[in-house]
């Protein structure tokens, strides 16, 4: 118990007593910084706005892609189970005598 307390105290002290690092400044609307379509120095088209747009689309599409993939996988497992075992019974149902 003492060792765990001492270890947590050392880790806490290491993180709180770290030398002051220069703070990173970032605006919450970094999109505005990337909106310029032309590079001012040489006049060529800047690819950053397009890359920023694609990264947003990728992040938005990931949850839907994963949900659809898992749903389709579970559907296939369910259909395979039906094909192998015939009719599936619910847990509260017993076998039906004909």
Phi, psi and omega in degrees: 000319181294322181294319179295318178296317179294318180296318179292325177294319179295316179296317179298316180294323180294322181282327182276334182261016179294148179298148183293118178268152177297136183284142177273132179256127177217136179274151178290345181247058183294347176300322181297328179288336182260003187284339183296125183275344181243143174278125186292331186284317184238358174078010178271161182291134180271133182270354183298316180300320180292318178296322178296318180297316180294325179293322177294316179297321178297314181294325179286330184275341183300312179299320179293321179295316179294317179297315179295320180296313178294320178299316179294321178297315179293326177297316179296319177297320180296315180294322178294321177295321177294320182290325182279320186256006182074218179290137177262141180259146174286157183301329182270356179265145175257178178294144182264124177270129185267000000 
